[in-house]
Amino acid sequence: MTEAFSHASLELVTLPRGREVVVKRLPADGDWLTRATGGSGRLRQLWDAGVLHRVADVVDHAILDVQVIDGADVVIMRDVSQQLLPPDVGIDSETVTRILDELATFHAASEGEPDAGWCTIGDRYAMFAPRSMTGDDSPGRHPVADRIVAGWELFAEHSPDDIVQAVFAVHNDPTRLTEAMSGSPWTLLHGDAKPENLGLSDDGLVAIDWGELTGVGPREVDVGWFAVKAVTRAECLADDVFELYSRAVGEPLDPMVVDLVLLGSLAQMGFRFALGAFGNGLDRPDEARRQLDWWTFRVGAALDYLAW
């Protein structure tokens, strides 16, 4: 099969002694995400630097080896599809709680991981910016780039002016968020901690698709991405996700960092909520509108505090 967004190919391979592995071949020339985040061979670099070996004590990443074959990075993995959260199925509160508990364990174990040029917070929050979509005609262009741009147009049309200005300011100068978060403790971030990449086993957290979005930063960044991607399936609000995570770590989260993460997360997914609410999006119109209203209200309440 070929992944729709990354154009990576995947094969289920049976080895001579009967063991099955998944072989993932990444595009040799990269794709839209590689270009948007300034990454090239990031998964292989994480593997060669021993980062994934270190996190294996607390997270099952399923990776057995990363090699370069015919100029392309090839990842050999165990098949953990049965441990991942089922796609397109609601996520109950017990599962959400356990996922966040395990994510907190991973963050605590990875605090202080040095930044070796991985994905920056600024690149992460600007990866769906209109300019990244309209200005990319290279191979591996995002398959729905035009719809993303249309979603941002709907977002600008239907959202309060101050929210629109703040979100587009993140797109235009995302380093401001990075600088504002620099005073908080940083840890290794999976970077793409969405339900499709996460699961649970008897031993703890299963997390796949490390690489282009993996980086270092405040733990709240991973929590915010999980929140923005999981809330429609878990039928909760982002505040609920942050509260559950706060309980898992046993201490209050930094309110300023949470507010910054909420702004950054809206700069990532505002187009999707707007498409669902006012266009032909993936989410139910009523649910998309509920999420868009909540996120814009929540970010609006933080703007004065953030002095954005």
N, C-alpha and C positions, 0 to 999 in steps of 0.2 A: 504494500500500500504506500501511498504518498501523502504526507501531511499537507493539509490544505494551505496552512499559513506559512510554514517554513520551507515547503517543497523538499523536505528530507524524505528519503525512501526508507522503508522498514521491511525487513524480512524475518519470518520465523524460521529458524534454521535448526535442523536436527543433526547433531554431531554423530560421528561414527559409533559411539557407545550408547546412543539413544538420548543424550541430554539435549534439551531444547534451549536455544538462546535467541534473543532478538538482536539483529544486526541493523544498526541505524547509520545510514550514510548521509552526511551533511553536504549541502551544496558546496562545491569547491570554490565558487565565486561569491559565496555568501548570499544573503537575501535582504529584504527591507529592514529586518530587525538588526542584522549585523551593521548595516549602514547607519541606522538611526541611533544606535548605542555605541558606535565607534569600536565595535568588537570584531575580532577576526581570530578564529581558533581558540576562543575563550574557554570552552569546555576542555579542550586538550591541555591548555595552560593550567587550568585548575587541577587536572589529573596529574600532570607532570610535576607541579609544585607540591603535591601531597595534600592539598586542601581537602579533597574528597576522601582521602584515606583517613584524615583526622576526624571528619564528621561522621564517618561510618560507625563510630561507637554509639551515636545517639540517633542517627537517621539511616534508614535503609535506602540508599540511592540506586541500588540494583546494578551498578556499573561494574563490569569485570575487567575491562581493558578499553583503552582508547589508542588507536593507531592511525597512521597516515598511509593511505593506500591510493595510488594513482593520483596524488595531489589533493585528495579529499580526506577529511577527518571521518573515521569510522568508529562507532561506539558499539561495543559488545556488552549486552546486558542480560541479566536474568529476566524471565517473563514474570512480572509482578502484576499483570493486569487484573488478576482475581482479588488482589488486595486493595486496588484503587477504588475510590468512591465511584459507584455506578453513574454513568453519564445521564443527564436529563432526568434525574430522579431527585425528589426533595431530600434535604439533609435534616435529620432530626436534631433536637437540641443536645441530646447526649453525645452524638457524633461531633457536633460543632465544639462542644466543651472539651472532648478528648483531643481533637485535632489541635486546639489552641493550647492545651496543656503540653502536648508533645512539642509544639512549635516553640513554646517558652523554654522547654528543656534544651532544645537545640540552640536557641539564642544564648542561653546562659553558658553553655559549654563552649560556644564559639566567640565569646566576647574577647575583644583584643586582637582578633585575626587581622594581620596587616593588609593594607590595601596595596595590591600589586598591579594596579591598572585595570581593575575589573569595572563593571558597569557603574557609572556615577549616578547619584540621585537625580541630578539635573537631566541627564540623558533619559533616564527612566520616565520622568514626568513629562518630557516633551516628545516621547516616541510616537504619539498619535497626533502631533501638531499638524495643522493643515499643510504647512510648508513641507513636512516630511512626506506627505502623501502626494501632493501635486508635483513636487520637484523630483520624483523618483521614477525614471523610465527604464531603469536597469533590470536585468534578469532577476526574478524573484520579487518583483513588485508585489505589495500587499494586494491580495485578490479582490478586496472590496474597498480599495483606496478611495474611489470616487464616492462611495456611500459614506465613508467616514467624513470626507469633506462636506458632504450634504448634511450630515448629522451636526457638524459644528455650525453650519449656517442656521439650522433649526434651533440649536442651542442659543445662538446669539439673538435670534428673533424672539424667542419666548422666555428668556431668562432676564432677571434684573440687570441693569446696566453695570452696577458695581461688581457683580459676580462675573459677568462676561469680561470686563476689563481685567479682573484679577486672574482669571483662568488664562486669558490670552497673554497676560504678562508673564505667566509661568512658561508658556510656549516660547515667548520671545527671549526671555532671560532666565532659564531654569536654575542657573547657578545661585540665584538669590535664595532659593529654598535650601540648597546645600549649606550656604554660609550661615543661614539662620539656625540650622540644626547642629552646627559644629560643636556647640558646647555640651551636648548630651553624650552619654556613653554609646559607643558604636560596637556593632557585632557583625559577624558574617550574615548576609541575607541570602536566602534561596533566590529571591527576586521574582519568581513566578509562582508564588504559593497560592494558586487558585485550585478549586476543588478537582478539576480534571487532572491535576498533577499530584494529588495527595491521596493517601490511603492509610489504613491502619492494619497492623498485624499483631500477633500476640506479643511481639517484642517492642512495638512502639510505632513510630511514624515512618511511613513510606513516602518518599518524595522523588519524583522523576523530573526530567527536563531542566537540569542544571545547565548553566552556560552563559548565554548572552546577557541575561538579566541578573546574574549572580554578582553580588558586590558587597560592600560594607556600608553600614549606616545604622541609624537608630532602629531598634527592633520594631518600632511602630510602623515602619515602612512595609514590612512583610504583612503585618496585621491589617493595614489599610488596604492592601491589594487583595487579601483574602476577603475582607469585608465587601469591597466594591464588586467582587466577582461572585460572592456566595450569597449575598442578601436575598436575591430573587428566588434562589432555590431553598434557602433556609427560612424564608419569610420572617426575617428580622431586620433590624436597622443596624447601621454601623456602630452606633453607640453601644448596642448590646454586645457586639463582637469585642469591642475594646474593653468593656466591663468584664467579660468572661476572661479575656487575656490578662487583665489586671489581677483578677483573682488567682489566676494560675501562677503569676510571678510573685504574688503575695505582697504587692506594694502598688500605690497609685502610679499611673503613668504621668509623664510630664505633660500638662495640659497644652502648653505651647507647641510641643512637638506633635501632639495629636492633631491640633488645629492645622498645623502646616501640612501634615500627612493627608488630612481630609481635603485641603485645597489641592494638593498634588494629585490625589486620587481622582478628584473631579476633573482635573486637567487631563487625566487619562481617559476616563469613561463618560464624561459628560455628553459626548456625541452619541453614545449608545442609548443613554436614557432619553435623549431628545428624539432620536430616530424612533424608539419604541413608543414614545408619547404622541408624537406629531407626524410621524412618517410611517414607513413600512419596516419596522425593526424586528429584532428577534424576540423581544419580550412582549408580554401582554400589555396593551396600551394602559390599562388601569395600574398595573404594577410598575411600569416604566414611569408613569406620571407620578406615582407615589414616591418612587425613589428620587426622581429629579426634584420634586418639591422639597423632599427632606434634605438632600445634599445641598441645594442652593440656600435653603434656610439656615442650615447648620454652618455652612461656610460664610454666609452673610453675617451671622452673629459673631464670627471670629475675626472679621476683616479689621475692625477698629483695634481690636486687641493686638492683631499682628502688625498693624500699621502698614498694610500692604498697599 
